[in-house]
Amino acid sequence: MLESGASAESAGVGNEGVVGIPLFMGGDTTPSSAVVQTAGHAYRLSGRLLKQEFNRAGLMQSLLLRYTQALMTQMAQTAACTRHHSVEQQLCRWLLLTLDRMPTSE
């Protein structure tokens, strides 16, 4: 969020992912906010419990690291799309990413 109140979407997260990545990557806070754009269900887990499970270095750590890599790729593609594609192309990309995360196409 900018001082003017303006903001920009940097990534989309759905049933495949998590928000709050900076918390398990060593930070104490997350510098961004999450906005819910569609109806659905979510789970909330305390940052302390997430860090504790991540630090056990088991399956959860492996999954979170792979997800982080995929999210970083998505963010790079979003930046390139914002810079090099038309507004119509950006809308199509956003619609496809959103539909991929929906349980139905309605």
Phi, psi and omega per residue, in radians:
M1 nan 2.230 3.120
L2 -1.489 2.872 3.133
E3 -0.989 -0.579 -3.134
S4 -1.287 -0.206 -3.085
G5 1.725 -0.159 3.117
A6 -1.249 2.684 3.093
S7 -2.585 3.012 3.103
A8 -2.521 2.531 3.084
E9 -1.355 2.304 3.125
S10 -1.928 -0.335 -3.128
A11 -2.880 2.773 3.032
G12 -1.999 2.366 -3.138
V13 -2.207 2.305 3.119
G14 -2.264 -2.539 -3.092
N15 -1.215 -0.093 3.120
E16 -1.591 -0.121 -2.958
G17 -2.496 -2.880 -3.100
V18 -2.423 2.761 2.940
V19 -1.912 2.754 -3.135
G20 1.662 0.407 -3.112
I21 -0.934 -0.698 -3.139
P22 -0.983 -0.446 -3.116
L23 -1.162 -0.717 3.139
F24 -1.588 -0.085 3.082
M25 -1.661 0.173 3.027
G26 2.002 -0.155 3.135
G27 -1.498 2.871 3.103
D28 -1.727 -0.296 3.135
T29 -2.436 2.955 3.037
T30 -1.985 2.232 -3.011
P31 -1.388 -0.030 -3.096
S32 -2.100 3.052 3.096
S33 -2.138 2.801 3.116
A34 -1.954 2.423 3.127
V35 -2.128 2.228 3.103
V36 -1.484 2.168 -3.084
Q37 -1.941 -0.208 3.127
T38 -2.423 2.775 3.115
A39 -1.258 2.641 3.114
G40 2.855 -2.923 -3.121
H41 -2.061 2.649 3.098
A42 -2.554 2.802 3.061
Y43 -2.004 2.546 3.111
R44 -2.053 2.330 -3.121
L45 -2.302 2.405 3.140
S46 -1.142 2.557 3.111
G47 -1.010 -0.636 -3.137
R48 -1.092 -0.771 3.138
L49 -1.193 -0.675 3.109
L50 -1.088 -0.806 3.120
K51 -1.088 -0.716 -3.128
Q52 -1.076 -0.802 -3.139
E53 -1.186 -0.715 3.111
F54 -1.028 -0.746 -3.084
N55 -1.255 -0.190 3.052
R56 -1.249 -0.225 3.071
A57 1.062 0.646 3.113
G58 -1.841 -2.608 -3.098
L59 -1.060 -0.689 -3.128
M60 -1.062 -0.729 3.115
Q61 -1.085 -0.791 3.136
S62 -1.058 -0.787 3.141
L63 -1.136 -0.742 -3.136
L64 -1.162 -0.646 3.101
L65 -1.188 -0.727 3.101
R66 -1.145 -0.694 3.099
Y67 -1.117 -0.719 3.126
T68 -1.059 -0.725 3.095
Q69 -1.074 -0.787 3.133
A70 -1.122 -0.693 3.134
L71 -1.153 -0.692 3.094
M72 -1.099 -0.663 3.080
T73 -1.111 -0.791 3.109
Q74 -1.048 -0.725 3.141
M75 -1.134 -0.676 3.092
A76 -1.141 -0.714 3.108
Q77 -1.158 -0.661 3.100
T78 -1.100 -0.749 3.123
A79 -1.090 -0.775 3.129
A80 -1.129 -0.726 3.129
C81 -1.104 -0.762 3.136
T82 -1.075 -0.637 -3.085
R83 -1.410 -0.623 -2.933
H84 -2.016 -0.119 -3.090
H85 -1.946 2.726 3.105
S86 -1.210 2.883 3.106
V87 -1.054 -0.671 3.119
E88 -1.102 -0.741 3.110
Q89 -1.147 -0.677 3.113
Q90 -1.122 -0.704 3.103
L91 -1.104 -0.773 3.111
C92 -1.038 -0.747 3.124
R93 -1.088 -0.794 -3.141
W94 -1.090 -0.760 3.137
L95 -1.087 -0.754 3.133
L96 -1.136 -0.761 3.105
L97 -1.097 -0.671 3.132
T98 -1.195 -0.785 3.121
L99 -1.077 -0.617 3.102
D100 -1.047 -0.449 -3.079
R101 -1.737 0.029 -3.109
M102 -1.677 2.551 3.131
P103 -1.233 -0.434 3.084
T104 -2.376 2.975 3.131
S105 -1.655 0.250 3.121
E106 -1.571 nan nan
